[in-house]
Amino acid sequence: MDYWHIQMNQPWGRGEQKIDSIKMLKETPPIIGTGEWVDIQCSYFKGEEGGLKTGDIILVREGAKPLALCQIMNENFTNDDLTEKYLHINFREVKILAYAENMTNFPQPQKTLQILYEQNNTSSWNYIDNWYKKILNMEQINYFIDLLKSNKNLIMTGAPGTGKTYLAKQIAKEMDAETAFVQFHPSYDYTDFVEGLRPTPPDENGNIGFELKNGVFKEFCKKAIKANYSGGTDNFDECWNKMIDAININSSYFMQDLKGNNLSMPTTLTARTNNPKFNTPVATYETVYRLYKGENTNLKYETYQKIVLRHLFENFGLQKYEAGMTISIENRKKYVFIIDEINRGEISKIFGELFFSIDPSYRGENGKVKTQYANMHTEEENFYVPENVYIIGTMNNIDRSVESFDFAMRRRFTWVEITAEQSAENMNLPKESKRRMKLLNDAISEIEGLNSSYHIGGAYFLQENNFEKLWKMRLKPLLFEYLRGTPDADKNLEKLEKAYNLQENFDENNG
């Protein structure tokens, strides 16, 4: 595959007419063209003398202005109707890879048609090469986006340094999604992820209580559920939190009854759930919120729920509730939850009953479950993972914990591998870095007990452009750990160093 650039000037003798290049690219299928004359550029266009061939990449321009990047799709042909329309005689079908948008001028605006070589036309070659690789990267990201939208849950595996986490963030960015990021580890558990008890600040007597708190994933899902409605008015959470903060810092916090008189007892907070308490009566978040939305609760102590609601209106700017319109699933804002090193946590304990709810077939209210702390809620609450929440997990193939990954969870994710070679292309590494990385990884695969899981990813070469320093400071210590305790470890490490230093043909008997 070669890189070319072309300017479709008017054919000789037709100087009074201008060729509309964009119109030609809008044909079905898109085309490029040139006239017929005795010239090397015309021969190149027709594929003669080592010229344009199917699969080549060609930049279409007008002077220095780039119009589109295309790929040649067939051999040269003639067509009288196209000649009448566009004046050209020779045509090639192309595939539009991308139209130019907000791009700088092409550095080489001369010549009708020209092939580019990296060593001779560096700036022009790099211009096309960078554009083409950006397109390929977007095609890969769009593939992953389609995969994620179809399956809801995706796990990216690969050798260390292959850019899995960075790619996950790119996917979320291109989806215009709101994101949350966590990293699993052996101490991470259900209370961090779903919900659990958390200590409260000491009261005036120094006593520490516990309150039920949502974990990061449950809180993320609740946020996504609220985003499924457009319009309406609901600032309840904001006002509720302000009130709780005010009660927390004032040990003599009084509210007024429904007639406007101060209650005889101060308002405190329950130790476990952080809800306003009036001696025995408790006004819970859930019941006050239901009152706020106009639902009929018919619960014990409902008067106190109404006292709290009125207090929120009068003192914390609570606005009248107006229900929003439900947004269709395809138009809802996307929420992407990224779990780095997902295999390092004890998956079954972290997800618990959410094994069921994250299944693509049971997203939404059809997948409601009771959490492990359901008995601590003041009223029945069922939790579910909404349809607009997507999960991306990343893991290194080399980690020993990969093999113990729960099979029930494996079935609920789609798995894709990011290879070291792919990472080099995704990160647009320089040619020298790619060559060293490939030779090193080939040598790694030849060592007994090692395989592609132990390859070196492109991210290592992004961090340091001094190859000698990179070897000494990053790669050699890592590879030494891979080889620790294996037969001929020192000899194999020397072999890897020689491969890295481009010494492809060395005498293995001499190390």
Secondary structure, 3 states (H helix, E strand, C coil): CCEEEEECCCCCCCCCCCCCHHHHHCCCCCEEEECCCCCHHHHHHCCCCCCCCCCCEEEEEECCEEEEEEEECCCCECCHHHHHHHCCCEEEEEEEEEECCCCCCCCCCCCCEEEECCCCCHHHHHHHHHHHHHHHHHHHHHHHHHHHHHHCEEEEEECCCCCHHHHHHHHHHHCCCEEEEEECCCCCCHHHHCEEEEECCCCCCCCCCEEEEECHHHHHHHHHHHCCEECCECCHHHHHHHHHHHHHCCCCCCCECCCCCECCCCCEECCCCCCEECCCCECCHHHHHHHHCCCCCCCCCHHHHHHHHHHHHHHCCCCCCECCEECCHHHCCCEEEEEECHHHCCHHHHHCCHHHHCCHHHCHHHHCECCCCHHHCCCCCCECCCCCEEEEEEEECCCHHHHHCCHHHHCCCEEEEECHHHHHHHCCCCHHHHHHHHHHHHHHHHCCCCCHHHCCCCHHHHCCCCHHHHHHHHHHHHHHHHHCCCCCHHHHHHHHHHHHCCCCCCCHHHC
